Amino acid sequence: MDIAIGGWGRHRIAVDPGRHLLEVWVPYVLPRKAGRATREISVDEGGEIVLEYMAPTMTLAPGQLGAPGEQKSTGYSAVMVLNVVAIVAVVVLCAVLAFG
């Protein structure tokens, strides 16, 4: 069964008891399903499962799907390193142009 959910936030999805494969992703241009994360779940009769999805910082990285509060955005460290490199490059370029 495919269920499309629009928007961020909490969502309740009613499913039949049994095993299910849950797949969560963010629609994007390329790839079409960015930050894809999957998890097999088992739902008991009248049971409830609470999961949290965390989209990645970098588009091509996988998302995280699991217990609430335990998910971390993948790719964050790489983005921070690239930001520091870019800032240093801009500062060096400005210094070269100013003091030539």
C-alpha positions in Angstrom: 0.0 0.0 0.0 1.4 3.4 -1.0 0.4 6.4 1.1 1.6 9.9 0.0 1.9 12.3 2.9 2.4 16.0 2.2 4.3 18.3 4.5 6.4 18.0 7.6 5.1 17.2 11.0 3.4 14.4 12.8 1.2 12.1 10.8 -0.9 9.1 11.9 -1.2 6.3 9.4 -3.6 3.4 10.0 -2.2 0.1 8.8 -3.3 -3.5 9.2 -1.5 -5.6 11.8 1.6 -7.4 10.5 4.9 -6.7 8.9 5.3 -3.7 6.7 8.2 -2.0 4.9 8.1 1.7 5.5 9.9 4.0 3.0 10.3 7.7 3.6 11.9 10.3 1.3 11.8 13.9 0.2 10.7 14.7 -3.4 13.5 16.5 -5.3 14.6 17.1 -8.8 17.6 14.7 -9.0 17.4 12.2 -7.4 13.6 12.1 -7.5 13.5 10.5 -4.0 16.2 12.3 -2.0 17.1 11.2 1.5 15.5 7.8 1.2 15.2 5.8 4.4 13.5 2.4 4.8 12.6 0.4 7.9 10.8 -2.9 8.3 8.2 -2.6 11.1 5.9 -5.1 12.8 2.5 -3.8 14.0 0.5 -5.7 16.6 -3.3 -5.6 16.7 -4.2 -2.2 18.2 -0.5 -1.4 18.4 1.2 1.9 17.7 4.7 2.6 16.5 6.3 6.0 16.7 9.2 6.8 14.3 11.1 9.9 13.4 12.5 10.7 9.9 15.5 13.0 9.6 16.2 14.4 6.1 19.9 14.5 5.2 21.9 17.8 5.0 23.3 16.7 1.6 20.9 15.7 -1.1 22.6 12.5 -2.1 23.0 11.2 1.5 20.5 8.8 3.0 17.9 9.9 5.5 17.5 8.4 8.9 14.4 6.7 10.2 14.1 5.3 13.7 13.3 6.1 17.4 12.4 9.8 18.1 15.3 11.9 19.2 17.9 9.5 18.1 18.1 10.5 14.4 20.9 12.7 13.1 21.1 14.5 9.7 23.7 12.7 7.6 26.2 14.8 5.7 26.2 17.7 8.3 30.0 17.4 9.0 30.9 17.4 5.3 28.8 20.5 4.7 30.4 22.3 7.7 33.9 21.5 6.4 33.0 22.8 2.9 31.6 26.0 4.5 34.8 26.6 6.4 36.9 26.0 3.3 34.8 28.4 1.3 35.0 31.1 4.0 38.8 30.7 4.2 39.1 31.0 0.4 37.0 34.2 0.3 39.0 35.7 3.1 42.3 34.9 1.4 41.0 36.2 -1.9 39.9 39.5 -0.3 43.3 39.8 1.4 45.1 39.2 -1.9 43.0 41.8 -3.7 43.2 44.4 -0.9 47.0 44.1 -0.2 47.9 42.7 -3.7 
